[in-house]
Amino acid sequence: MTEAYGDAVTAPFWAAAGQELLLQRCDSCGAHQFYPRPFCLACDHDGLSWTPASGTGVIYSRTEVRVKVRPELVPPYTVAVVALAEGPRMTTLVVGDDGEPGPTCEIGDAVEVAWMPRTDAPPLPVFRRSA
Ligand SMILES: [Zn+2]
């Protein structure tokens, strides 16, 4: 990718995608947040810094998609809300050990970030069960 992906708020997240999962951290109260925003959800402060996340979390909620909604995703596959170790929750695809989407997890499973390559955009953060 030669030009920045995303907008002024999200560009740093996408620039790091595939290398590390970044979260915003408030310079005033220390809260982490996702998705990226121009101010802190906890205290409204507008000073936020990007910080690497651990990339680990647990499945907070999940559902199995059984209807084809995107040509590149063949059902069934799992969409989950992951509670990241730093606190924020991220809606994401869950992949198996082969990196392919599938029916792969249960609520409470420990997961870690993986990266799904895309041809027209930076890698997409997805999650897989931790070894
Ligand atoms: Zn704050």
Backbone and ligand atoms as CSV (ligand in chain L), in Angstrom:
chain,resi,resn,atom,element,x,y,z
A,1,MET,N,N,0.862,-1.176,0.000
A,1,MET,CA,C,0.000,0.000,0.000
A,1,MET,C,C,0.904,1.234,0.000
A,2,THR,N,N,0.690,2.108,-0.957
A,2,THR,CA,C,1.538,3.281,-1.062
A,2,THR,C,C,0.900,4.514,-0.453
A,3,GLU,N,N,-0.411,4.592,-0.465
A,3,GLU,CA,C,-1.058,5.741,0.158
A,3,GLU,C,C,-1.789,5.285,1.412
A,4,ALA,N,N,-2.018,6.262,2.306
A,4,ALA,CA,C,-2.641,5.925,3.583
A,4,ALA,C,C,-4.039,5.361,3.377
A,5,TYR,N,N,-4.358,4.349,4.155
A,5,TYR,CA,C,-5.683,3.736,4.131
A,5,TYR,C,C,-6.432,4.249,5.345
A,6,GLY,N,N,-7.735,4.437,5.204
A,6,GLY,CA,C,-8.536,4.930,6.312
A,6,GLY,C,C,-8.604,6.448,6.285
A,7,ASP,N,N,-9.048,7.015,7.393
A,7,ASP,CA,C,-9.147,8.476,7.488
A,7,ASP,C,C,-8.142,8.976,8.528
A,8,ALA,N,N,-8.231,10.257,8.859
A,8,ALA,CA,C,-7.248,10.852,9.761
A,8,ALA,C,C,-7.218,10.144,11.118
A,9,VAL,N,N,-8.349,9.625,11.564
A,9,VAL,CA,C,-8.407,8.968,12.870
A,9,VAL,C,C,-7.917,7.525,12.787
A,10,THR,N,N,-8.250,6.825,11.708
A,10,THR,CA,C,-7.972,5.384,11.637
A,10,THR,C,C,-6.686,5.024,10.895
A,11,ALA,N,N,-6.074,5.963,10.177
A,11,ALA,CA,C,-4.898,5.642,9.360
A,11,ALA,C,C,-3.775,4.953,10.148
A,12,PRO,N,N,-3.451,5.381,11.373
A,12,PRO,CA,C,-2.374,4.688,12.115
A,12,PRO,C,C,-2.716,3.213,12.390
A,13,PHE,N,N,-3.981,2.924,12.667
A,13,PHE,CA,C,-4.386,1.535,12.903
A,13,PHE,C,C,-4.112,0.690,11.670
A,14,TRP,N,N,-4.521,1.200,10.506
A,14,TRP,CA,C,-4.348,0.432,9.274
A,14,TRP,C,C,-2.897,0.372,8.827
A,15,ALA,N,N,-2.112,1.418,9.130
A,15,ALA,CA,C,-0.692,1.394,8.762
A,15,ALA,C,C,0.046,0.279,9.508
A,16,ALA,N,N,-0.401,-0.039,10.718
A,16,ALA,CA,C,0.242,-1.091,11.521
A,16,ALA,C,C,-0.371,-2.465,11.278
A,17,ALA,N,N,-1.508,-2.514,10.626
A,17,ALA,CA,C,-2.213,-3.788,10.428
A,17,ALA,C,C,-1.309,-4.808,9.751
A,18,GLY,N,N,-1.341,-6.009,10.274
A,18,GLY,CA,C,-0.487,-7.080,9.761
A,18,GLY,C,C,0.796,-7.210,10.566
A,19,GLN,N,N,1.187,-6.129,11.236
A,19,GLN,CA,C,2.385,-6.149,12.090
A,19,GLN,C,C,1.984,-6.230,13.558
A,20,GLU,N,N,1.116,-5.309,13.964
A,20,GLU,CA,C,0.655,-5.305,15.348
A,20,GLU,C,C,-0.738,-4.683,15.415
A,21,LEU,N,N,-1.472,-5.137,16.439
A,21,LEU,CA,C,-2.812,-4.614,16.688
A,21,LEU,C,C,-2.665,-3.393,17.586
A,22,LEU,N,N,-3.065,-2.248,17.075
A,22,LEU,CA,C,-2.957,-1.021,17.854
A,22,LEU,C,C,-4.302,-0.645,18.445
A,23,LEU,N,N,-4.255,-0.108,19.658
A,23,LEU,CA,C,-5.443,0.463,20.302
A,23,LEU,C,C,-5.122,1.901,20.674
A,24,GLN,N,N,-6.159,2.717,20.774
A,24,GLN,CA,C,-5.980,4.051,21.303
A,24,GLN,C,C,-5.980,3.965,22.833
A,25,ARG,N,N,-5.088,4.750,23.454
A,25,ARG,CA,C,-5.038,4.841,24.908
A,25,ARG,C,C,-5.086,6.319,25.283
A,26,CYS,N,N,-5.978,6.628,26.206
A,26,CYS,CA,C,-6.179,8.022,26.605
A,26,CYS,C,C,-4.972,8.548,27.372
A,27,ASP,N,N,-4.476,9.733,26.984
A,27,ASP,CA,C,-3.336,10.348,27.651
A,27,ASP,C,C,-3.713,10.897,29.023
A,28,SER,N,N,-5.012,11.051,29.298
A,28,SER,CA,C,-5.447,11.609,30.571
A,28,SER,C,C,-5.829,10.520,31.569
A,29,CYS,N,N,-6.746,9.617,31.190
A,29,CYS,CA,C,-7.252,8.628,32.160
A,29,CYS,C,C,-6.701,7.221,31.935
A,30,GLY,N,N,-6.038,6.985,30.801
A,30,GLY,CA,C,-5.413,5.681,30.567
A,30,GLY,C,C,-6.324,4.624,29.982
A,31,ALA,N,N,-7.579,4.961,29.723
A,31,ALA,CA,C,-8.501,3.967,29.160
A,31,ALA,C,C,-8.100,3.613,27.728
A,32,HIS,N,N,-8.254,2.334,27.386
A,32,HIS,CA,C,-8.075,1.892,26.006
A,32,HIS,C,C,-9.423,1.935,25.313
A,33,GLN,N,N,-9.413,2.122,24.003
A,33,GLN,CA,C,-10.674,2.050,23.269
A,33,GLN,C,C,-10.469,1.523,21.864
A,34,PHE,N,N,-11.515,0.907,21.358
A,34,PHE,CA,C,-11.625,0.447,19.995
A,34,PHE,C,C,-13.116,0.487,19.689
A,35,TYR,N,N,-13.536,0.974,18.517
A,35,TYR,CA,C,-12.759,1.386,17.385
A,35,TYR,C,C,-12.196,2.787,17.591
A,36,PRO,N,N,-11.296,3.204,16.701
A,36,PRO,CA,C,-10.662,4.509,16.868
A,36,PRO,C,C,-11.663,5.666,16.787
A,37,ARG,N,N,-11.454,6.624,17.678
A,37,ARG,CA,C,-12.292,7.824,17.717
A,37,ARG,C,C,-11.387,9.029,18.010
A,38,PRO,N,N,-11.889,10.256,17.759
A,38,PRO,CA,C,-11.043,11.431,17.997
A,38,PRO,C,C,-11.019,11.880,19.454
A,39,PHE,N,N,-11.725,11.211,20.362
A,39,PHE,CA,C,-11.747,11.597,21.775
A,39,PHE,C,C,-11.946,10.345,22.620
A,40,CYS,N,N,-11.660,10.468,23.925
A,40,CYS,CA,C,-11.784,9.335,24.843
A,40,CYS,C,C,-13.242,9.123,25.246
A,41,LEU,N,N,-13.703,7.892,25.128
A,41,LEU,CA,C,-15.078,7.579,25.519
A,41,LEU,C,C,-15.270,7.671,27.026
A,42,ALA,N,N,-14.199,7.476,27.799
A,42,ALA,CA,C,-14.326,7.453,29.258
A,42,ALA,C,C,-14.361,8.848,29.870
A,43,CYS,N,N,-13.573,9.797,29.294
A,43,CYS,CA,C,-13.467,11.108,29.943
A,43,CYS,C,C,-13.554,12.284,28.965
A,44,ASP,N,N,-13.798,12.034,27.695
A,44,ASP,CA,C,-13.932,13.072,26.669
A,44,ASP,C,C,-12.636,13.789,26.316
A,45,HIS,N,N,-11.510,13.405,26.919
A,45,HIS,CA,C,-10.231,14.030,26.588
A,45,HIS,C,C,-9.915,13.775,25.111
A,46,ASP,N,N,-9.295,14.772,24.463
A,46,ASP,CA,C,-8.996,14.579,23.037
A,46,ASP,C,C,-7.548,14.205,22.779
A,47,GLY,N,N,-6.794,13.905,23.842
A,47,GLY,CA,C,-5.419,13.441,23.669
A,47,GLY,C,C,-5.354,11.928,23.777
A,48,LEU,N,N,-5.112,11.281,22.648
A,48,LEU,CA,C,-5.052,9.820,22.604
A,48,LEU,C,C,-3.755,9.408,21.935
A,49,SER,N,N,-3.170,8.325,22.414
A,49,SER,CA,C,-1.951,7.789,21.806
A,49,SER,C,C,-2.221,6.363,21.350
A,50,TRP,N,N,-1.510,5.970,20.302
A,50,TRP,CA,C,-1.625,4.591,19.825
A,50,TRP,C,C,-0.666,3.716,20.610
A,51,THR,N,N,-1.152,2.567,21.046
A,51,THR,CA,C,-0.316,1.652,21.810
A,51,THR,C,C,-0.547,0.226,21.322
A,52,PRO,N,N,0.513,-0.587,21.238
A,52,PRO,CA,C,0.312,-1.969,20.805
A,52,PRO,C,C,-0.515,-2.747,21.825
A,53,ALA,N,N,-1.478,-3.493,21.331
A,53,ALA,CA,C,-2.272,-4.373,22.191
A,53,ALA,C,C,-1.569,-5.720,22.294
A,54,SER,N,N,-1.946,-6.483,23.317
A,54,SER,CA,C,-1.375,-7.829,23.474
A,54,SER,C,C,-1.816,-8.748,22.341
A,55,GLY,N,N,-2.965,-8.436,21.752
A,55,GLY,CA,C,-3.495,-9.301,20.702
A,55,GLY,C,C,-4.215,-10.516,21.251
A,56,THR,N,N,-4.475,-10.528,22.555
A,56,THR,CA,C,-5.171,-11.663,23.175
A,56,THR,C,C,-6.504,-11.202,23.750
A,57,GLY,N,N,-7.399,-12.179,23.928
A,57,GLY,CA,C,-8.698,-11.881,24.491
A,57,GLY,C,C,-9.491,-13.162,24.663
A,58,VAL,N,N,-10.768,-13.000,24.977
A,58,VAL,CA,C,-11.666,-14.149,25.097
A,58,VAL,C,C,-12.937,-13.862,24.304
A,59,ILE,N,N,-13.565,-14.940,23.844
A,59,ILE,CA,C,-14.819,-14.805,23.113
A,59,ILE,C,C,-15.900,-14.351,24.099
A,60,TYR,N,N,-16.441,-13.159,23.864
A,60,TYR,CA,C,-17.492,-12.602,24.709
A,60,TYR,C,C,-18.857,-13.054,24.214
A,61,SER,N,N,-19.009,-13.109,22.898
A,61,SER,CA,C,-20.253,-13.527,22.257
A,61,SER,C,C,-19.899,-14.026,20.864
A,62,ARG,N,N,-20.756,-14.872,20.310
A,62,ARG,CA,C,-20.455,-15.403,18.983
A,62,ARG,C,C,-21.755,-15.755,18.275
A,63,THR,N,N,-21.670,-15.828,16.950
A,63,THR,CA,C,-22.781,-16.343,16.167
A,63,THR,C,C,-22.211,-17.022,14.934
A,64,GLU,N,N,-22.959,-17.964,14.440
A,64,GLU,CA,C,-22.530,-18.658,13.233
A,64,GLU,C,C,-23.330,-18.121,12.062
A,65,VAL,N,N,-22.633,-17.640,11.037
A,65,VAL,CA,C,-23.280,-17.111,9.839
A,65,VAL,C,C,-23.489,-18.270,8.878
A,66,ARG,N,N,-24.756,-18.478,8.483
A,66,ARG,CA,C,-25.096,-19.598,7.610
A,66,ARG,C,C,-25.595,-19.153,6.241
A,67,VAL,N,N,-25.660,-17.848,6.018
A,67,VAL,CA,C,-26.133,-17.301,4.749
A,67,VAL,C,C,-24.982,-16.560,4.087
A,68,LYS,N,N,-24.825,-16.747,2.807
A,68,LYS,CA,C,-23.727,-16.086,2.100
A,68,LYS,C,C,-24.054,-14.608,1.947
A,69,VAL,N,N,-23.230,-13.754,2.557
A,69,VAL,CA,C,-23.450,-12.312,2.464
A,69,VAL,C,C,-22.304,-11.603,1.748
A,70,ARG,N,N,-21.163,-12.229,1.667
A,70,ARG,CA,C,-20.021,-11.666,0.940
A,70,ARG,C,C,-19.434,-12.787,0.096
A,71,PRO,N,N,-19.090,-12.482,-1.162
A,71,PRO,CA,C,-18.624,-13.550,-2.046
A,71,PRO,C,C,-17.372,-14.265,-1.555
A,72,GLU,N,N,-16.514,-13.534,-0.812
A,72,GLU,CA,C,-15.256,-14.144,-0.380
A,72,GLU,C,C,-15.397,-14.975,0.896
A,73,LEU,N,N,-16.572,-14.936,1.517
A,73,LEU,CA,C,-16.780,-15.689,2.758
A,73,LEU,C,C,-17.837,-16.765,2.526
A,74,VAL,N,N,-17.393,-18.027,2.579
A,74,VAL,CA,C,-18.286,-19.147,2.342
A,74,VAL,C,C,-18.800,-19.653,3.689
A,75,PRO,N,N,-20.121,-19.603,3.914
A,75,PRO,CA,C,-20.664,-20.082,5.180
A,75,PRO,C,C,-20.558,-21.606,5.284
A,76,PRO,N,N,-20.606,-22.157,6.515
A,76,PRO,CA,C,-20.766,-21.428,7.769
A,76,PRO,C,C,-19.425,-20.889,8.278
A,77,TYR,N,N,-19.515,-19.740,8.935
A,77,TYR,CA,C,-18.333,-19.183,9.605
A,77,TYR,C,C,-18.786,-18.428,10.842
A,78,THR,N,N,-17.831,-18.110,11.685
A,78,THR,CA,C,-18.145,-17.524,12.980
A,78,THR,C,C,-17.775,-16.054,13.016
A,79,VAL,N,N,-18.712,-15.233,13.463
A,79,VAL,CA,C,-18.454,-13.835,13.786
A,79,VAL,C,C,-18.594,-13.718,15.299
A,80,ALA,N,N,-17.629,-13.058,15.926
A,80,ALA,CA,C,-17.621,-13.001,17.387
A,80,ALA,C,C,-17.323,-11.592,17.865
A,81,VAL,N,N,-17.711,-11.345,19.105
A,81,VAL,CA,C,-17.261,-10.171,19.829
A,81,VAL,C,C,-16.180,-10.671,20.788
A,82,VAL,N,N,-14.962,-10.164,20.592
A,82,VAL,CA,C,-13.828,-10.564,21.428
A,82,VAL,C,C,-13.605,-9.477,22.474
A,83,ALA,N,N,-13.549,-9.882,23.746
A,83,ALA,CA,C,-13.169,-8.969,24.823
A,83,ALA,C,C,-11.645,-8.980,24.887
A,84,LEU,N,N,-11.032,-7.902,24.412
A,84,LEU,CA,C,-9.576,-7.819,24.397
A,84,LEU,C,C,-9.034,-7.727,25.824
A,85,ALA,N,N,-7.806,-8.193,26.018
A,85,ALA,CA,C,-7.178,-8.167,27.342
A,85,ALA,C,C,-7.136,-6.746,27.908
A,86,GLU,N,N,-7.027,-5.743,27.030
A,86,GLU,CA,C,-6.952,-4.348,27.472
A,86,GLU,C,C,-8.320,-3.761,27.803
A,87,GLY,N,N,-9.411,-4.483,27.496
A,87,GLY,CA,C,-10.740,-4.016,27.858
A,87,GLY,C,C,-11.715,-3.821,26.714
A,88,PRO,N,N,-11.306,-3.168,25.613
A,88,PRO,CA,C,-12.280,-2.951,24.541
A,88,PRO,C,C,-12.751,-4.268,23.930
A,89,ARG,N,N,-13.926,-4.222,23.332
A,89,ARG,CA,C,-14.467,-5.376,22.618
A,89,ARG,C,C,-14.389,-5.100,21.122
A,90,MET,N,N,-14.049,-6.147,20.364
A,90,MET,CA,C,-13.871,-6.027,18.922
A,90,MET,C,C,-14.731,-7.062,18.223
A,91,THR,N,N,-15.566,-6.623,17.307
A,91,THR,CA,C,-16.338,-7.538,16.475
A,91,THR,C,C,-15.428,-8.026,15.361
A,92,THR,N,N,-15.394,-9.347,15.144
A,92,THR,CA,C,-14.364,-9.906,14.283
A,92,THR,C,C,-14.781,-11.250,13.716
A,93,LEU,N,N,-14.077,-11.661,12.696
A,93,LEU,CA,C,-14.173,-13.027,12.201
A,93,LEU,C,C,-13.302,-13.916,13.076
A,94,VAL,N,N,-13.710,-15.173,13.220
A,94,VAL,CA,C,-12.868,-16.145,13.901
A,94,VAL,C,C,-12.467,-17.200,12.879
A,95,VAL,N,N,-11.177,-17.495,12.848
A,95,VAL,CA,C,-10.657,-18.460,11.881
A,95,VAL,C,C,-10.113,-19.682,12.615
A,96,GLY,N,N,-9.993,-20.777,11.866
A,96,GLY,CA,C,-9.419,-21.994,12.414
A,96,GLY,C,C,-7.898,-21.962,12.321
A,97,ASP,N,N,-7.280,-23.068,12.718
A,97,ASP,CA,C,-5.819,-23.153,12.666
A,97,ASP,C,C,-5.292,-23.006,11.248
A,98,ASP,N,N,-6.141,-23.294,10.252
A,98,ASP,CA,C,-5.733,-23.162,8.852
A,98,ASP,C,C,-5.886,-21.729,8.334
A,99,GLY,N,N,-6.361,-20.825,9.190
A,99,GLY,CA,C,-6.536,-19.439,8.786
A,99,GLY,C,C,-7.824,-19.167,8.041
A,100,GLU,N,N,-8.634,-20.206,7.836
A,100,GLU,CA,C,-9.887,-20.048,7.098
A,100,GLU,C,C,-11.054,-19.865,8.062
A,101,PRO,N,N,-12.028,-19.014,7.688
A,101,PRO,CA,C,-13.214,-18.849,8.524
A,101,PRO,C,C,-13.960,-20.170,8.665
A,102,GLY,N,N,-14.567,-20.375,9.815
A,102,GLY,CA,C,-15.326,-21.600,10.040
A,102,GLY,C,C,-15.992,-21.573,11.397
A,103,PRO,N,N,-16.724,-22.608,11.731
A,103,PRO,CA,C,-17.362,-22.697,13.057
A,103,PRO,C,C,-16.327,-23.142,14.077
A,104,THR,N,N,-15.680,-22.192,14.731
A,104,THR,CA,C,-14.413,-22.481,15.383
A,104,THR,C,C,-14.303,-22.183,16.863
A,105,CYS,N,N,-15.295,-21.615,17.522
A,105,CYS,CA,C,-15.059,-21.207,18.900
A,105,CYS,C,C,-16.346,-21.209,19.706
A,106,GLU,N,N,-16.171,-21.122,21.019
A,106,GLU,CA,C,-17.286,-21.020,21.957
A,106,GLU,C,C,-17.040,-19.825,22.873
A,107,ILE,N,N,-18.095,-19.339,23.488
A,107,ILE,CA,C,-17.967,-18.241,24.446
A,107,ILE,C,C,-16.991,-18.656,25.542
A,108,GLY,N,N,-16.074,-17.767,25.875
A,108,GLY,CA,C,-15.079,-18.026,26.903
A,108,GLY,C,C,-13.760,-18.556,26.374
A,109,ASP,N,N,-13.721,-18.981,25.122
A,109,ASP,CA,C,-12.459,-19.461,24.554
A,109,ASP,C,C,-11.424,-18.335,24.524
A,110,ALA,N,N,-10.186,-18.682,24.849
A,110,ALA,CA,C,-9.079,-17.734,24.709
A,110,ALA,C,C,-8.695,-17.652,23.232
A,111,VAL,N,N,-8.481,-16.433,22.759
A,111,VAL,CA,C,-8.151,-16.221,21.347
A,111,VAL,C,C,-6.983,-15.253,21.227
A,112,GLU,N,N,-6.391,-15.272,20.032
A,112,GLU,CA,C,-5.301,-14.344,19.733
A,112,GLU,C,C,-5.484,-13.821,18.321
A,113,VAL,N,N,-4.932,-12.646,18.087
A,113,VAL,CA,C,-5.118,-12.004,16.788
A,113,VAL,C,C,-4.342,-12.764,15.709
A,114,ALA,N,N,-4.921,-12.777,14.527
A,114,ALA,CA,C,-4.273,-13.279,13.321
A,114,ALA,C,C,-4.584,-12.229,12.253
A,115,TRP,N,N,-3.974,-12.336,11.120
A,115,TRP,CA,C,-4.202,-11.319,10.086
A,115,TRP,C,C,-4.639,-11.986,8.807
A,116,MET,N,N,-5.763,-11.538,8.268
A,116,MET,CA,C,-6.270,-12.071,7.003
A,116,MET,C,C,-5.833,-11.147,5.874
A,117,PRO,N,N,-5.019,-11.655,4.945
A,117,PRO,CA,C,-4.590,-10.795,3.842
A,117,PRO,C,C,-5.762,-10.390,2.954
A,118,ARG,N,N,-5.692,-9.199,2.409
A,118,ARG,CA,C,-6.695,-8.707,1.454
A,118,ARG,C,C,-5.960,-8.086,0.280
A,119,THR,N,N,-6.541,-8.155,-0.887
A,119,THR,CA,C,-5.852,-7.648,-2.074
A,119,THR,C,C,-5.984,-6.130,-2.226
A,120,ASP,N,N,-7.077,-5.559,-1.742
A,120,ASP,CA,C,-7.350,-4.156,-2.003
A,120,ASP,C,C,-7.334,-3.298,-0.745
A,121,ALA,N,N,-6.801,-3.850,0.338
A,121,ALA,CA,C,-6.822,-3.145,1.610
A,121,ALA,C,C,-5.786,-3.778,2.536
A,122,PRO,N,N,-5.436,-3.083,3.622
A,122,PRO,CA,C,-4.506,-3.684,4.583
A,122,PRO,C,C,-5.080,-4.975,5.161
A,123,PRO,N,N,-4.213,-5.827,5.743
A,123,PRO,CA,C,-4.709,-7.055,6.361
A,123,PRO,C,C,-5.787,-6.755,7.406
A,124,LEU,N,N,-6.742,-7.669,7.490
A,124,LEU,CA,C,-7.862,-7.516,8.417
A,124,LEU,C,C,-7.563,-8.279,9.706
A,125,PRO,N,N,-7.716,-7.623,10.872
A,125,PRO,CA,C,-7.517,-8.384,12.111
A,125,PRO,C,C,-8.663,-9.374,12.317
A,126,VAL,N,N,-8.301,-10.637,12.484
A,126,VAL,CA,C,-9.252,-11.705,12.801
A,126,VAL,C,C,-8.675,-12.422,14.022
A,127,PHE,N,N,-9.416,-13.365,14.577
A,127,PHE,CA,C,-8.923,-14.050,15.757
A,127,PHE,C,C,-9.014,-15.548,15.575
A,128,ARG,N,N,-8.146,-16.266,16.286
A,128,ARG,CA,C,-8.183,-17.736,16.292
A,128,ARG,C,C,-7.970,-18.182,17.745
A,129,ARG,N,N,-8.418,-19.403,18.035
A,129,ARG,CA,C,-8.240,-19.908,19.386
A,129,ARG,C,C,-6.759,-19.994,19.722
A,130,SER,N,N,-6.416,-19.634,20.942
A,130,SER,CA,C,-5.022,-19.706,21.380
A,130,SER,C,C,-4.614,-21.159,21.516
A,131,ALA,N,N,-3.345,-21.416,21.246
A,131,ALA,CA,C,-2.833,-22.793,21.330
A,131,ALA,C,C,-2.770,-23.238,22.793
L,1,ZN,ZN,ZN,-9.824,9.309,29.073
